[in-house]
Amino acid sequence: MVIKAIATDLYRAQQNVHRLQEKLEQADLKEKEALRRELAEAEAERDQLRRMVDARKEKPPFRTSFRDT
């Protein structure tokens, strides 16, 4: 269940990054610097969530039982 919540947050973060990218393309010169900072923060959040989802999907590097041979 936890991975589902993280995946939902990841989807929202991706949507936010996409929205900010579109906004940056149409922004005035004055607004661009603030939008770039906001976009960088949104991308960092998205990347962190992506790493969390990927880590939850990976199998542990060690053997969990004797039957996994």
NUMI-130833 format. One record per residue (C-alpha): y, x, z. Coordinates in steps of 0.5 Angstrom, whole numbers, plus 500, padded with zeros to 3 digits. Layout:
BEGIN
YXZ/...
This chain:
BEGIN
500500500/505506501/504508494/506502492/513502496/514509493/513507486/517501487/523506489/521511484/522505479/529503482/531510482/529511474/533505473/539508477/539514473/539511466/545506468/549512470/547516464/549510460/556510464/557517463/557517456/562511456/566514461/573517461/575524462/577522469/571519471/566523468/566529474/565523479/559520475/556527474/556528481/553521482/548522477/546529480/544526486/540520483/536525479/535529485/532522489/528520483/525527482/523527490/520520489/516523483/513528487/511524493/508519488/504525484/502528491/499521493/495521487/492528487/485529491/485533497/484540495/478541500/471537500/471531505/464530505/457533503/456528498/462531494/458536490/
